[in-house]
Amino acid sequence: MISLKYIINQKFNETKLVELLFYAFPLCFIIGNLIVSINTLLFITVSLHLIKKEKLNFRFNNFFWLLIIFYLYIFALTAYQYLSPGVLNETVQDWPLENNPIFKSFIFVRFVLLIFIIDVLFYNKILNLNRFFLSSLICTSFVSFDLILQYIIGFDIFGYKSIEQWNSGPFGDEMIAGTYLKNFSFFSFFYLFNNLKGEKLKYILPISFILIHLSAILLTGNRMPFLLFLLGYILILLLVKNLRFIMSLGMIIFLAVFFILLKYDDNLNKTYSSFLSEINIVKLFKNYEKNLTKTNKVKIESSAEKSVMAPEKNEFLRWSGYGRIFNTSIEMWEKQPIFGLGLKSFRIICWEMLKNDNKLRAASAIKKPQKITCANHSHNYYLELLVETGIVGLSLLLLFFIFILLKSGIYVLKSSEKINYLFPIFIIFLLEIWPLRSSGSFFTTWGATFFWINTSILASYAINKVSLK
């Protein structure tokens, strides 16, 4: 008789468990941060045990030292800044351990481990990208259908309701559905491109899923993820010759749906029309010249005038919410430009800056718009890194990024006639490190885990020439 223990050992040995945990990541990101953290911890623990038990082969490239030094630097810098007397030290005195920036900087070691572990597992052919892409297809399709259902009837299958122009689907109160689809949908597309056989299925299903995913990300109301998704879509269309017909047809059909929705849905029209107006570069420069001329005219007419007139329409660059956060970040970075202020320092220091700015404005009777504001982070990866790690930290990470981009970019350009799994990974990495965008925090569990999973897979090819199949 076969015992239960034997069945468990056969079906759920370390190798199978490692695979299951890795392929479960797309689902974990839907469920939430806690599950992402638990799954990451289990994946790292079981993988390390498997590597030790099976004595798996691994390679250590000297360029990995940049990443190791980067995280050691963050930990040392954060510990120094928060243990030194001052506003940072005083603010975190009563914070629980799990929220303490020093503790958080210490547990970032999991991302260093993640990049080495994933490389080892791919190098030893334990992980399979085809299955990971299949998992992504299942999850993004579910999220897309749920979002479309929520838009049509007002609530999704979990009972979450639409909020004006925003639809979050299974993410509830967190408006991150667009980011999720932007992150995982290209994996879904390439699974279909690589696995469907037959002329009808080869064209009909991919185009259908492209239309469903594009429509879903549009309906989220998350404008920056939608714009980045379109950018990534266009890059793949340009880079992969064999996909140009399918992706062009999918885009043409989507554009028809896009303009129909904007015509009959006032909320969506307002959301995307205003966004297109904000990022209209020609209009921004015209507004800048107009206001510059207006300002100079005021100065000529009255030499006693001390204040500079604020632009009336140039919101995207300077006076919008993000513009004020970016300005605050730059002013904060100037306090410690070389080494930075330490992890999670933005959310603390900005209140001190805002308080001092309010005092100055009250004393001087300043009437122009306030350029200082507060948030949890800088809403741009590079500004966040400058504020919290300084030029030193940003330089270390940039060198790591450039190395991977150069190695993988050369392969992408040489493989334009093939449908290779490296393409979506490369494009997503490129979109993640694109500097001209608003973003979440580089150091949050949800965003950082996805970023380093994708980067780890890309590094496996770029550095160690692992075959991604």
C-alpha positions in Angstrom: 0.0 0.0 0.0 1.3 3.5 -0.9 1.4 5.7 2.2 0.2 9.3 2.3 3.8 10.3 3.2 5.1 8.7 0.0 2.5 10.6 -2.1 3.4 13.9 -0.5 7.1 13.2 -0.9 6.6 12.4 -4.6 4.4 15.3 -5.5 5.7 18.0 -3.3 9.4 17.5 -3.0 11.7 20.5 -2.8 12.0 20.9 -6.6 8.2 20.8 -7.2 7.6 23.2 -4.3 10.1 25.7 -5.6 8.4 25.6 -9.0 5.0 25.9 -7.5 6.0 28.9 -5.4 7.7 30.6 -8.4 4.7 30.1 -10.7 2.3 31.3 -8.0 3.8 34.8 -8.0 1.3 36.3 -10.5 -1.5 35.1 -8.3 0.2 36.4 -5.1 0.4 39.9 -6.5 -3.4 39.9 -6.9 -4.0 38.7 -3.3 -1.8 41.4 -1.6 1.4 42.4 0.0 1.3 39.9 2.9 1.0 36.9 0.5 3.7 38.3 -1.7 6.0 38.6 1.3 5.2 35.1 2.6 5.6 33.5 -0.9 8.9 35.3 -1.4 10.2 34.1 2.0 9.1 30.5 1.3 10.6 30.6 -2.2 13.9 31.8 -0.9 14.0 29.4 2.0 13.0 26.3 0.1 15.3 27.2 -2.8 18.3 27.7 -0.6 17.6 24.2 0.9 17.3 22.7 -2.6 20.5 24.4 -3.8 22.4 23.0 -0.8 20.9 19.6 -0.9 21.3 19.0 -4.6 24.6 20.9 -4.8 23.4 22.8 -7.8 25.9 24.6 -10.0 26.0 28.3 -9.9 28.1 31.2 -11.3 29.1 34.3 -9.6 29.7 37.3 -11.9 31.8 40.1 -10.5 29.2 42.6 -11.6 26.9 41.2 -8.9 29.1 43.0 -6.4 27.4 46.3 -7.5 24.1 45.0 -6.2 25.6 43.6 -2.9 27.5 46.9 -2.3 24.3 48.8 -3.0 22.2 47.1 -0.4 25.0 47.1 2.2 25.3 50.8 1.5 21.6 51.3 2.1 21.7 49.4 5.4 24.7 51.3 6.7 23.4 54.7 5.5 19.9 54.2 7.0 21.3 52.9 10.3 23.6 55.9 10.6 20.9 58.5 9.7 18.3 57.1 12.0 20.6 56.4 15.0 22.1 59.9 14.8 20.4 62.7 16.9 17.8 64.6 14.8 14.3 64.5 13.4 14.7 61.1 11.8 15.8 59.5 15.1 13.0 61.3 17.1 10.3 60.4 14.7 10.8 56.6 14.6 11.3 56.1 18.4 7.8 54.7 18.9 7.5 52.9 15.5 7.1 49.1 15.7 10.0 47.0 14.5 8.3 46.0 11.2 8.0 49.7 10.2 11.4 50.8 11.4 13.5 51.9 8.4 16.7 50.2 9.7 14.9 46.9 9.9 13.4 47.3 6.5 16.8 48.2 5.0 18.2 45.0 6.6 15.5 42.7 5.1 16.2 44.0 1.7 18.8 41.3 1.6 15.9 39.1 0.3 16.2 40.9 -3.1 19.9 40.2 -3.3 19.2 36.5 -2.5 16.3 36.5 -5.0 18.5 37.5 -7.9 21.1 34.8 -7.2 18.6 32.1 -6.5 16.6 32.7 -9.7 19.8 32.7 -11.7 20.8 29.3 -10.2 17.4 27.8 -10.7 17.3 28.8 -14.4 20.9 27.8 -14.9 20.1 24.3 -13.6 16.9 24.2 -15.7 14.6 23.8 -12.6 12.4 26.8 -13.5 10.5 27.0 -16.8 9.4 30.4 -18.2 6.7 28.9 -20.3 4.9 27.8 -17.2 5.4 31.1 -15.5 4.0 32.9 -18.6 1.0 30.5 -18.5 0.4 31.4 -14.9 0.6 35.1 -15.9 -1.9 34.5 -18.8 -4.5 32.9 -16.4 -4.1 35.7 -13.8 -4.1 38.7 -16.2 -7.1 37.2 -18.1 -9.0 36.9 -14.8 -8.2 40.4 -13.8 -9.1 41.7 -17.2 -12.5 40.0 -17.3 -13.2 41.1 -13.7 -12.4 44.7 -14.6 -14.6 44.7 -17.7 -17.4 43.2 -15.6 -17.0 45.8 -13.0 -17.2 48.6 -15.6 -20.3 47.1 -17.2 -22.4 46.3 -14.2 -20.8 48.6 -11.6 -19.2 45.9 -9.4 -16.9 42.9 -9.8 -17.3 39.3 -8.7 -16.0 40.2 -5.2 -18.5 43.0 -4.8 -16.0 45.8 -5.3 -17.7 48.8 -6.9 -16.5 51.2 -9.5 -15.4 54.7 -8.3 -16.3 57.2 -11.0 -13.6 56.7 -13.7 -11.6 54.1 -11.7 -12.0 50.4 -11.7 -9.8 48.3 -9.5 -11.3 44.8 -10.0 -10.0 42.3 -7.5 -7.6 44.9 -5.9 -10.4 46.6 -4.1 -9.5 50.0 -2.6 -6.0 49.8 -4.1 -5.9 51.4 -7.5 -3.1 49.2 -8.9 -4.9 47.1 -11.4 -3.4 49.0 -14.3 0.1 48.5 -12.9 -0.5 44.8 -12.5 -1.7 44.4 -16.1 1.2 46.5 -17.3 3.6 44.3 -15.5 2.3 40.8 -16.4 0.3 41.2 -19.7 3.3 41.0 -22.0 4.1 37.6 -20.5 0.6 36.5 -21.3 0.8 37.7 -24.9 4.1 35.9 -25.5 2.7 32.6 -24.1 0.0 32.8 -26.7 2.4 33.8 -29.5 4.6 30.8 -28.7 2.1 28.0 -28.0 -0.8 28.4 -30.3 -0.8 26.2 -33.4 -3.0 26.5 -36.5 -3.7 29.5 -38.6 -7.1 30.4 -37.0 -6.0 30.0 -33.4 -2.7 31.7 -34.2 -4.4 35.0 -35.1 -7.9 35.0 -33.5 -7.0 34.2 -29.9 -4.0 36.5 -29.6 -5.9 39.4 -31.1 -8.9 38.7 -28.8 -6.7 38.6 -25.7 -4.8 41.7 -26.8 -8.1 43.6 -27.2 -9.4 42.3 -23.8 -6.2 43.3 -21.9 -5.9 46.7 -23.6 -9.5 47.5 -22.9 -9.1 46.4 -19.3 -6.1 48.5 -18.6 -7.9 51.5 -20.2 -10.9 51.0 -17.9 -8.7 51.0 -14.8 -8.3 54.8 -15.1 -4.6 54.3 -14.2 -3.2 56.7 -16.8 0.6 56.3 -16.4 0.5 52.5 -16.5 -1.8 52.7 -19.6 0.7 55.0 -21.3 3.7 52.8 -20.4 1.8 49.8 -21.6 1.2 51.4 -25.0 4.9 52.3 -25.1 5.9 48.8 -24.4 3.4 47.5 -27.0 4.8 49.8 -29.7 8.4 48.7 -28.8 7.5 45.1 -29.3 5.7 45.8 -32.5 8.8 47.6 -33.8 11.3 45.0 -32.5 9.7 41.7 -33.4 9.0 41.4 -37.1 6.9 38.2 -36.9 4.4 39.9 -34.5 3.8 43.1 -36.5 0.7 42.0 -38.3 -1.0 40.5 -35.2 -0.1 43.4 -32.9 -1.0 46.1 -35.5 -4.4 44.5 -36.1 -5.0 44.3 -32.4 -4.0 47.9 -31.9 -6.3 49.1 -34.8 -9.3 47.3 -33.3 -8.5 48.6 -29.8 -8.2 52.2 -31.0 -11.7 51.9 -32.5 -12.9 50.7 -29.0 -10.9 53.5 -27.3 -12.5 56.3 -29.3 -16.0 54.8 -28.9 -15.6 54.6 -25.1 -14.3 58.2 -24.9 -17.2 59.4 -27.0 -19.9 57.9 -24.8 -18.3 57.8 -21.4 -17.8 61.3 -19.9 -15.6 60.0 -17.0 -13.2 58.2 -19.2 -13.1 61.1 -21.6 -12.3 63.5 -18.8 -9.6 61.2 -17.4 -7.7 60.6 -20.7 -8.4 63.9 -22.5 -7.0 65.8 -19.6 -4.0 63.5 -19.4 -3.2 63.9 -23.1 -3.5 67.6 -22.6 -1.1 67.5 -19.7 1.6 65.6 -21.5 1.3 67.5 -24.8 4.9 68.7 -25.1 4.1 71.3 -27.8 1.4 72.9 -25.6 3.6 72.8 -22.6 6.4 74.8 -24.3 3.8 77.3 -25.7 2.5 77.8 -22.2 6.0 78.2 -20.9 6.9 80.9 -23.5 3.5 82.6 -23.0 4.1 82.9 -19.2 7.7 83.8 -19.6 6.7 86.7 -21.8 4.0 87.7 -19.4 6.4 87.6 -16.5 9.0 89.8 -18.3 6.3 92.3 -19.1 5.3 92.5 -15.5 8.9 93.1 -14.5 9.3 95.9 -17.0 6.1 97.7 -16.0 6.9 97.5 -12.3 10.4 97.3 -11.1 9.1 97.1 -7.5 7.4 93.8 -8.3 9.2 91.1 -6.4 7.3 87.9 -7.1 7.3 85.9 -10.3 3.9 85.0 -11.7 3.0 81.4 -11.7 2.1 79.7 -15.0 -1.6 79.3 -15.4 -1.8 76.1 -17.4 1.7 74.5 -17.2 0.6 72.1 -14.5 2.2 68.9 -15.6 5.8 70.2 -15.3 5.6 72.4 -12.2 2.3 73.1 -10.4 0.6 69.7 -10.4 0.6 67.4 -7.4 3.4 65.3 -8.9 5.3 68.5 -9.9 5.3 69.7 -6.3 6.4 66.3 -5.1 9.3 66.3 -7.6 10.3 69.8 -6.5 10.2 68.8 -2.9 12.4 65.8 -3.7 15.0 68.0 -5.4 15.1 70.5 -2.6 15.4 67.6 -0.1 18.2 65.9 -2.1 20.2 69.1 -1.9 20.4 68.7 1.8 22.5 65.5 1.4 23.4 65.2 -2.3 26.3 62.7 -2.1 25.1 60.1 0.4 21.4 60.7 0.8 19.1 60.8 3.9 18.4 57.1 4.3 15.5 54.8 3.6 11.9 56.1 4.1 13.3 59.6 5.0 11.2 61.5 2.4 7.9 61.0 4.4 9.5 62.4 7.5 11.7 65.2 6.3 9.1 66.6 4.0 6.9 67.6 7.0 9.8 69.6 8.4 10.3 71.3 5.1 6.6 72.0 4.8 6.4 73.5 8.3 9.5 75.7 7.6 8.1 76.8 4.3 4.7 77.7 5.8 6.5 79.9 8.4 8.5 81.6 5.7 5.4 82.2 3.5 3.5 83.6 6.5 6.3 86.0 7.5 6.9 87.2 3.9 3.3 87.3 2.8 4.2 85.1 -0.2 1.2 84.6 -2.5 2.5 82.4 -5.3 1.6 78.7 -5.3 3.4 76.6 -2.7 6.0 74.2 -4.2 6.5 72.0 -1.1 4.2 69.1 -0.4 4.3 65.8 1.4 3.8 62.2 0.4 5.1 58.8 1.4 7.8 58.8 -1.4 9.0 60.8 -4.4 6.8 59.1 -7.0 9.8 58.7 -9.3 12.4 56.0 -8.8 15.4 58.2 -9.6 14.3 61.1 -7.4 13.6 58.6 -4.6 17.0 57.1 -5.0 18.7 60.5 -5.0 16.9 61.6 -1.8 17.3 58.4 0.1 20.6 57.0 -1.2 22.3 60.1 -2.8 24.5 60.1 -5.9 26.5 57.2 -4.5 23.5 54.8 -4.3 22.0 55.9 -7.5 25.3 55.5 -9.4 25.8 51.9 -8.1 22.3 50.9 -9.3 22.6 52.7 -12.6 25.8 50.9 -13.4 24.0 47.6 -12.7 21.1 48.6 -14.9 23.3 49.8 -17.8 25.3 46.5 -17.7 22.1 44.4 -18.0 20.6 46.7 -20.7 23.7 46.5 -22.8 24.0 42.7 -22.6 20.4 41.9 -23.2 19.8 44.8 -25.7 22.4 43.4 -28.0 20.6 40.1 -28.1 17.2 41.7 -28.7 18.5 43.6 -31.7 20.0 40.5 -33.2 16.8 38.4 -32.7 14.2 40.7 -34.3 12.9 37.9 -36.5 12.3 35.4 -33.6 9.6 35.4 -31.0 11.7 35.0 -27.9 10.7 35.1 -24.2 13.5 37.6 -23.6 11.5 40.3 -25.4 8.7 40.9 -22.8 11.2 40.7 -20.0 13.5 43.2 -21.6 10.6 45.6 -22.5 9.2 45.4 -18.9 12.6 46.1 -17.5 13.0 49.1 -19.8 9.5 50.4 -18.8 10.3 50.0 -15.1 13.6 52.0 -15.3 12.2 54.6 -17.7 13.0 58.0 -16.0 10.2 60.2 -17.4 7.4 58.7 -15.4 5.6 58.8 -12.1 5.9 55.6 -10.1 5.3 53.9 -6.8 8.2 53.5 -4.3 11.2 51.6 -5.5 11.4 50.0 -2.0 7.8 48.8 -1.5 7.2 45.0 -1.2 4.7 44.8 -4.1 6.7 46.8 -6.6 10.2 45.8 -5.5 9.4 42.1 -5.6 8.1 42.2 -9.1 11.0 44.4 -10.2 13.6 42.1 -8.9 11.9 39.0 -10.2 11.8 40.4 -13.7 15.4 41.8 -13.3 16.6 38.4 -12.0 15.3 36.6 -15.0 16.8 39.2 -17.4 20.1 39.0 -15.6 20.1 35.2 -15.9 20.3 35.6 -19.6 22.3 38.9 -19.8 25.1 37.8 -17.5 25.2 34.0 -17.5 23.8 33.3 -21.0 21.0 31.1 -19.6 18.5 29.9 -22.2 15.1 31.3 -21.5 12.7 28.6 -22.6 
